[in-house]
Amino acid sequence: MSRKRQREQAFKLLYELNMKKEEETSCIAQYLQRENIEEAYVSEVLHLYLQNREEIVSVLKQSSKKWDINRIMKLDFSILALALTEILYMKEIPIKVSINEAVDLAKKYSGEDSYKFVNGILKQATIELGEEIK
């Protein structure tokens, strides 16, 4: 399965977790089994998100100064959470790739202009983190 497809699967699970407000890793195992996913990336990114959720949400809050985080659509929140997990904890993935893939997910799954919002928040996050977009 391509990394793009794996990322899409990870996004769907993050969205499901955020809708259910479940944090149990058993939910991850159930989803992976139900969707017949055996990819290490999906499991890794989801575990990293759950382990570091507070920091990821903190970075998101800091980067979205004009938005109350509770008002961000769950789809966009899940896309942003996935990208920030990659940016913060998966250094082997170039930041530019994480941002571009997040924008693509927003175009495919979210509102008409959500991709602009996602792009802006992620670029602001990289500035505030002192990361260089490569």
C-alpha positions in Angstrom: 0.0 0.0 0.0 1.4 3.4 -0.9 2.3 6.0 1.8 -0.5 8.2 0.4 -3.0 5.5 1.0 -1.6 4.7 4.4 -1.8 8.3 5.4 -5.4 8.4 4.3 -6.2 5.3 6.4 -4.4 7.0 9.4 -6.5 10.1 8.9 -9.7 8.1 8.9 -8.8 6.4 12.1 -7.8 9.7 13.8 -11.2 11.1 12.7 -13.0 8.1 14.1 -11.1 8.4 17.4 -11.8 12.1 17.6 -15.5 11.5 17.0 -15.8 8.8 19.6 -13.4 10.5 22.0 -11.7 7.2 22.6 -8.1 7.0 23.4 -7.7 3.3 23.9 -5.1 1.6 21.7 -7.5 -1.4 21.4 -9.6 0.8 19.2 -6.6 1.1 16.9 -6.1 -2.6 16.8 -9.8 -3.1 16.0 -9.7 -0.6 13.2 -6.5 -2.0 11.7 -8.0 -5.5 11.8 -11.4 -4.4 10.4 -9.8 -2.5 7.5 -7.2 -5.3 7.0 -4.3 -2.9 7.4 -0.9 -4.3 8.3 1.1 -1.2 7.6 3.6 -0.1 10.3 3.2 3.6 9.4 -0.5 3.7 10.3 0.1 2.0 13.6 3.1 4.2 14.4 1.5 7.5 13.6 -1.6 6.7 15.6 0.4 5.5 18.6 2.6 8.7 18.4 -0.5 10.8 18.3 -2.1 9.2 21.3 1.1 9.3 23.3 1.7 13.0 22.5 -1.9 14.3 22.1 -1.5 17.1 24.6 1.6 18.6 22.9 0.1 18.3 19.5 -3.1 20.1 20.6 -0.9 22.7 22.3 1.0 23.4 19.1 -2.3 23.5 17.2 -3.7 26.0 19.7 -0.6 28.2 19.5 -0.7 28.1 15.6 -4.4 28.9 15.3 -4.5 32.0 17.4 -7.6 33.4 15.6 -9.5 30.2 16.0 -10.9 28.5 19.1 -9.7 24.9 18.7 -13.1 23.6 19.7 -14.6 25.3 16.6 -12.3 23.6 14.1 -14.2 21.0 12.1 -13.3 17.5 13.3 -12.2 16.6 9.8 -9.7 19.5 9.7 -8.6 18.8 13.2 -7.9 15.2 12.3 -5.9 16.3 9.2 -3.9 18.8 11.2 -3.3 16.3 14.0 -1.9 13.8 11.5 0.4 16.3 9.9 1.6 17.7 13.2 2.3 14.2 14.4 4.5 13.6 11.4 6.2 17.0 11.7 6.9 16.7 15.4 7.8 13.0 15.7 8.5 11.5 12.3 11.6 13.4 11.3 12.2 11.0 8.3 9.2 12.5 6.6 10.0 15.9 5.0 7.8 18.7 6.4 6.9 19.8 2.9 5.5 16.3 2.2 3.4 16.4 5.5 1.9 19.7 4.6 1.2 18.9 1.0 -0.4 15.6 1.9 -2.5 17.3 4.6 -3.7 19.9 2.0 -4.6 17.0 -0.4 -6.6 15.3 2.3 -8.4 18.6 3.1 -9.2 19.0 -0.6 -10.6 15.5 -0.8 -12.5 15.2 2.5 -13.2 18.6 3.9 -14.9 21.8 3.0 -14.3 23.9 -0.1 -11.7 26.2 1.4 -10.5 24.0 4.2 -7.3 23.2 2.4 -6.3 26.9 2.7 -7.0 26.8 6.4 -5.0 23.6 6.9 -2.1 25.0 4.8 -2.0 28.2 6.8 -2.1 26.6 10.2 0.6 24.1 9.3 2.9 26.8 7.9 2.4 28.9 11.0 3.1 25.8 13.2 6.4 25.3 11.4 7.4 28.9 11.9 6.6 28.8 15.6 8.4 25.5 16.0 11.4 27.0 14.2 11.3 24.3 11.5 12.4 24.9 8.0 10.1 23.6 5.2 12.2 21.4 3.0 
